[in-house]
Structures are given as structure tokens and as C-alpha cells.
Amino acid sequence: MQQGPEIWIRGPVTPTGRRFSWVGTHGGAGVSTLAAVYGGHDSGRDWPGPGAPSSVLLVARTHAAGLLAARRTLELFRRGEHPPGLDLDAVVLVADAPGRLPRPLAQQVKEIESAVDVYRVPWVPAWRLGDLDGTPPRATEALVRLTRAAAP
């Protein structure tokens, strides 16, 4: 019976997942809030620099200007006009107001979802007041799983 080489590891073995850089597609998208709540690197509106995680989560608000900015940034990725070495993992859409989206905005979200994974973050009144200490909203469980699995 043939066996492979033995590997000895000192210390506990922990899974190493990807780390993420949050990148805003427009000003006020919520990048700093998301990085504070979910972890990861806050890139603001800039591409991640050297040493920052190369896995990108694009962030946009769900108003018309935010969705347009998200679509334009997705187009940069589609055409390969982003810095080399970056991987687009998903788009995170942050509610710009409480309640349901108007139909024209909901249609734009569907168009984005047809091109890339989309995670939605609902309106969180506490975040508006600067209270980022609570648990993430229950509606963002999939985003929590994604970002927690990536934590070192």
C-alpha cells in the first residue's frame, strides 16, 4: 500500500479563507459602516492598494445614482479595466431608505443580479445614528456567512 508524505504541523490548524476589500462605487455608499460591522478592509472609493485583500465587494446604495454607479463599475470589471489581480466577489446593495424599492429601481437590481452575486443590506436606523455595536440585521445572514468564512 502506497502512502503519501507525512506532514507535521505545530499548533492548531485553522482554515484560512479569503479576506475582502469593500469598495464604494460612489460617495456615501456605506463602505466604512460595512467594514466596521462585517469586518474586512475599508478601501473607500479607491481600488485596494498593495497589501490589501484582492477580493472585492462593491458597495452601492439602492437609489438611482447608486445603482447606476454600481452598473458602471461592473462594466469596468467586464471590460477588464480594473487593476490586475483584483477579483470581484459580489455587489452589496445598501438600502437608501426603509421599505420596498420602487419598481424601476427593483428592475435595475435584477439586472445587476443577472451579472453577479448580490447581497442586500436593509435600512438600519441604529447605523444612521452611529450605533454599529449591535449584531448585523437578520436579513443579511448570507453576507455574514460570506464575510465570517473569509475572516482569518
KAPE-V484962 format. One record per run of one state. SS is the DSSP state (a for helix, b for strand, c for the rest). FROM is the first residue (numbers start at 1). TO is the last residue. If there is no record, write none. Layout:
SS | FROM | TO
SS | FROM | TO
This chain:
c | 1 | 19
b | 20 | 24
c | 25 | 30
a | 31 | 38
c | 39 | 40
b | 41 | 42
c | 43 | 54
b | 55 | 61
c | 62 | 63
a | 64 | 79
c | 80 | 86
b | 87 | 94
c | 95 | 102
a | 103 | 113
c | 114 | 117
b | 118 | 121
c | 122 | 124
a | 125 | 128
c | 129 | 137
a | 138 | 150
c | 151 | 152
